[in-house]
């Protein structure tokens, strides 16, 4: 598995890593180590995982909370990228990550295992009380 430490990367290495991440099988993982993180964050190849990591870890698009929050509800949160970013930024906040898709939930659990203030829940959230069904797509690799 290929791991890239974002604090040590130059543009050429990043471009190669990005292209590698966008190709291959979604069943293969790559990982990044965001600046000041102690452990890697895992991304699936041939998915939008790498693009989402750019938004969160490089562009800091989740750097919008003005004060130290006590609790953060991270609903429908994919593979845990926002939760890990927020946990690193707000280590005293309690973060509840809710993700209904089983495949995303497995990667979210893997990515959040190093953060003691993140609780992962495999459920869905909707605007009214109802039963929800996740339909799985068949991926051709």
C-alpha positions in Angstrom: 0.0 0.0 0.0 1.2 3.4 -0.9 1.3 6.1 1.9 2.0 9.8 1.4 3.0 12.1 4.2 1.5 15.4 3.2 4.0 17.4 5.2 6.9 16.1 3.1 5.3 16.2 -0.4 6.2 18.3 -3.4 3.9 18.9 -6.4 5.5 16.2 -8.6 5.1 13.5 -6.0 1.6 14.7 -5.2 0.6 14.5 -8.9 1.9 10.9 -9.1 0.1 9.9 -6.0 -3.1 11.6 -7.2 -3.1 9.7 -10.5 -2.3 6.4 -8.7 -5.2 7.0 -6.4 -7.7 7.7 -9.2 -6.9 4.4 -10.9 -7.0 0.8 -9.9 -9.6 -1.1 -7.9 -11.8 0.5 -5.2 -10.9 -2.5 -3.1 -7.3 -1.3 -2.9 -6.3 1.3 -0.3 -3.8 4.1 -0.3 -3.1 6.3 2.6 -2.1 9.8 3.5 -0.7 11.3 6.7 -2.2 14.8 7.1 0.1 17.5 8.6 0.5 16.9 12.4 -1.3 13.5 12.3 0.4 10.6 13.9 -1.3 7.9 11.9 -2.5 7.5 8.3 -5.9 8.1 6.9 -7.0 5.4 4.4 -8.6 6.1 1.0 -10.0 3.7 -1.6 -8.5 3.9 -5.1 -10.8 4.8 -8.0 -13.3 6.7 -5.8 -13.8 10.3 -4.8 -11.9 9.7 -1.5 -8.8 11.4 -2.8 -10.8 14.5 -4.0 -12.6 14.7 -0.6 -9.3 14.5 1.2 -8.0 17.5 -0.8 -11.1 19.5 0.2 -10.7 18.7 3.9 -6.9 18.3 4.6 -5.3 20.6 2.0 -8.0 23.3 1.3 -9.2 23.3 5.0 -12.9 23.6 3.9 -14.0 22.5 7.3 -12.2 25.2 9.1 -15.3 27.3 9.8 -16.2 26.8 13.4 -15.5 30.0 15.3 -15.4 28.6 18.9 -14.4 25.4 20.6 -17.5 23.1 20.2 -18.5 20.6 22.9 -20.3 18.2 20.6 -20.2 17.7 16.8 -22.7 15.6 14.9 -21.2 14.5 11.6 -24.2 13.0 9.8 -23.8 10.9 6.6 -20.1 11.3 6.8 -18.7 9.0 4.2 -15.3 7.6 5.4 -14.7 9.9 8.3 -12.4 12.5 6.7 -14.3 15.5 8.2 -14.6 13.8 11.6 -10.8 13.1 11.8 -10.0 16.7 10.7 -12.4 18.1 13.3 -11.1 15.7 16.0 -7.6 16.8 15.4 -8.6 20.5 15.5 -10.9 20.1 18.5 -9.5 17.2 20.6 -11.9 18.0 23.5 -15.1 17.9 21.5 -17.2 14.8 21.4 -17.8 13.8 17.8 -20.6 11.4 16.7 -20.1 10.2 13.1 -23.2 8.6 11.5 -22.8 6.8 8.2 -25.4 4.4 6.8 -23.5 2.8 3.9 -21.7 -0.3 5.2 -18.7 0.0 2.9 -18.1 3.7 3.9 -18.7 2.8 7.6 -15.9 0.2 7.5 -13.4 2.7 6.2 -14.7 5.4 8.6 -14.1 3.0 11.6 -10.6 2.3 10.3 -9.9 6.0 9.9 -11.2 7.1 13.2 -9.8 4.3 15.4 -6.9 6.6 16.5 -9.3 9.3 17.8 -10.8 8.5 21.2 -13.3 11.4 20.9 -15.1 10.0 17.8 -18.0 7.5 18.0 -19.0 5.8 14.8 -22.6 4.7 14.3 -23.8 2.7 11.3 -27.2 4.2 10.8 -29.0 6.7 8.5 -30.5 10.0 9.4 -33.7 11.2 7.6 -36.1 14.1 8.0 -38.9 11.9 9.3 -39.3 8.6 11.1 -39.2 5.9 8.5 -37.3 2.8 7.3 -34.4 3.3 5.0 -32.8 0.8 2.7 -29.2 1.0 1.4 -29.0 -0.4 -2.1 -25.5 -1.7 -2.9 -24.0 -1.0 -6.3 -22.0 -3.7 -8.1 -18.6 -2.3 -8.9 -16.7 -3.7 -11.9 -13.0 -3.6 -11.2 
